[in-house]
Amino acid sequence: MGSFAFKDMPSVLSVAGSDSSGGAGIQADVKTIAAHHLFAQTAITAVTAQNTLGVQMAVALDPDLVEAQIDAVFQDIRPAAVKIGMLPTAQVVRAVACALERNGAQNLVVDPVMVATSGSSLASHEAVEALRECLVPRSSVLTPNLHEASVLSGISIKTASQVQDAARTILRMGSGAVLVKGGHLDDRPSRADDYLLFPDGRGVWVTGERISNPNTHGTGCTLSSAIACGLARGLDVEHSVRNAKEYLTQTLRAQLDLGRGSGPLDHLWMLP
């Protein structure tokens, strides 16, 4: 059987926590990056014991080890984009920020993970404050869900206009583009629309079909990783977001049904 050689395959680095169930975190990121035919690298920030029913235990890794992982990646196979997910402590947040700045990282997609799909807290209050101070201003794209956007902006979000208000508030913190994942808005109950606000103040709604599927474990991780894949390939932010949205829709449409809780997505739905 012949083999194929690929030159200069772009790499995407995922800086996130490990999910033992395989549905979210580092595992979901690696599957997403592979599905986009890019090379996945990782820097693990925490190890969790979890499944589709919830998180049983989580342990943050030593900040020096997290920083060393990032340095090792950049010293050899330099990433074209970086996805940042679960950062459990303020010390880990600062270690990640320092390592990325020292290595001149570009195309940072920051998914401010605060709470798991099951409702378990994954970041301390101090970590959220450090994230706001150290990484939000460095982000190329920030991808909060409604809860995370509410925490970051201080605005209670139930309607589309409140989504836009929150995005504008977050943008003033110095972030790049802000993608607020619309989720379950009171005035758009049958839609899955996200709001993308650019640094120049231009905003667009990225419309989406709401897929009837109770298994949504890892949707945020998957979307942010897919956006990073688009940026790694040289696409602009809007095209990266729209392509990522379509990819996520297909992972949900595949209707994978594993586990007794909110199950994982089918990241490789395109394979026979």
FENCOR-V844883 format. One record per residue. N is the residue number from 1. RES is the residue in one small letter. D_CENTER is the distance of its C-alpha to the mean C-alpha in Angstrom with 1 decimal. Layout:
# FENCOR-V844883
n: (N:N)
res: (RES:RES)
d_center: (D_CENTER:D_CENTER)
This chain:
# FENCOR-V844883
n: (1:2:3:4:5:6:7:8:9:10:11:12:13:14:15:16:17:18:19:20:21:22:23:24:25:26:27:28:29:30:31:32:33:34:35:36:37:38:39:40:41:42:43:44:45:46:47:48:49:50:51:52:53:54:55:56:57:58:59:60:61:62:63:64:65:66:67:68:69:70:71:72:73:74:75:76:77:78:79:80:81:82:83:84:85:86:87:88:89:90:91:92:93:94:95:96:97:98:99:100:101:102:103:104:105:106:107:108:109:110:111:112:113:114:115:116:117:118:119:120:121:122:123:124:125:126:127:128:129:130:131:132:133:134:135:136:137:138:139:140:141:142:143:144:145:146:147:148:149:150:151:152:153:154:155:156:157:158:159:160:161:162:163:164:165:166:167:168:169:170:171:172:173:174:175:176:177:178:179:180:181:182:183:184:185:186:187:188:189:190:191:192:193:194:195:196:197:198:199:200:201:202:203:204:205:206:207:208:209:210:211:212:213:214:215:216:217:218:219:220:221:222:223:224:225:226:227:228:229:230:231:232:233:234:235:236:237:238:239:240:241:242:243:244:245:246:247:248:249:250:251:252:253:254:255:256:257:258:259:260:261:262:263:264:265:266:267:268:269:270:271:272)
res: (m:g:s:f:a:f:k:d:m:p:s:v:l:s:v:a:g:s:d:s:s:g:g:a:g:i:q:a:d:v:k:t:i:a:a:h:h:l:f:a:q:t:a:i:t:a:v:t:a:q:n:t:l:g:v:q:m:a:v:a:l:d:p:d:l:v:e:a:q:i:d:a:v:f:q:d:i:r:p:a:a:v:k:i:g:m:l:p:t:a:q:v:v:r:a:v:a:c:a:l:e:r:n:g:a:q:n:l:v:v:d:p:v:m:v:a:t:s:g:s:s:l:a:s:h:e:a:v:e:a:l:r:e:c:l:v:p:r:s:s:v:l:t:p:n:l:h:e:a:s:v:l:s:g:i:s:i:k:t:a:s:q:v:q:d:a:a:r:t:i:l:r:m:g:s:g:a:v:l:v:k:g:g:h:l:d:d:r:p:s:r:a:d:d:y:l:l:f:p:d:g:r:g:v:w:v:t:g:e:r:i:s:n:p:n:t:h:g:t:g:c:t:l:s:s:a:i:a:c:g:l:a:r:g:l:d:v:e:h:s:v:r:n:a:k:e:y:l:t:q:t:l:r:a:q:l:d:l:g:r:g:s:g:p:l:d:h:l:w:m:l:p)
d_center: (37.3:36.0:32.9:30.5:29.7:26.7:27.0:24.3:21.4:18.3:16.1:12.3:11.7:9.0:9.7:8.9:11.3:13.4:13.9:17.5:17.4:15.2:13.1:9.8:8.5:10.1:12.2:9.9:8.3:11.9:13.1:10.9:11.9:15.4:15.6:15.2:18.0:16.4:16.9:14.3:14.8:13.5:14.1:14.1:14.0:15.4:17.0:17.1:19.7:18.4:18.9:18.6:20.8:19.0:18.4:21.8:21.1:18.7:19.9:18.3:19.3:21.7:20.2:22.7:21.4:17.8:19.2:21.5:18.9:17.2:20.8:21.8:19.2:20.0:23.7:23.8:21.3:19.7:16.1:15.9:12.3:9.9:6.2:6.4:5.4:8.7:11.5:14.5:17.3:18.3:19.9:16.8:15.0:18.2:18.5:15.2:16.1:19.6:18.8:16.5:19.3:22.0:20.7:20.1:16.5:15.5:12.8:10.2:6.8:6.1:3.8:7.3:7.6:11.3:12.6:12.3:13.3:16.7:17.0:17.1:16.2:13.8:14.4:17.8:19.0:19.8:16.3:15.1:18.1:17.4:13.9:15.6:18.3:16.9:13.4:13.1:16.2:14.9:11.7:12.2:9.7:8.4:6.5:8.4:10.0:13.8:14.3:12.0:13.5:16.9:16.6:15.7:18.3:20.9:21.4:21.8:20.1:21.9:22.8:21.6:23.5:21.9:18.4:19.9:21.5:18.4:16.6:19.8:20.0:16.6:17.5:20.6:18.8:18.6:15.0:14.7:13.7:12.3:10.7:11.8:11.1:14.8:14.9:18.5:20.5:24.2:25.3:23.1:23.4:23.6:20.8:17.0:16.8:14.1:15.4:14.7:16.7:17.7:19.2:22.7:22.4:22.2:20.1:19.6:18.7:16.7:18.6:17.8:19.8:19.4:19.8:21.9:20.1:19.8:17.5:13.9:12.6:9.1:8.5:5.3:4.0:6.4:6.0:3.3:5.5:8.3:8.3:8.6:11.3:13.0:13.3:14.5:17.1:18.3:17.4:17.1:14.2:15.8:16.5:13.0:11.6:14.6:14.5:10.9:12.2:15.3:13.7:11.9:15.3:17.1:15.3:16.4:19.8:20.6:21.2:20.6:22.2:21.9:22.5:24.2:21.3:18.1:17.7:15.2:14.5:16.7:14.4:17.7:19.4:21.2:23.2:26.7)
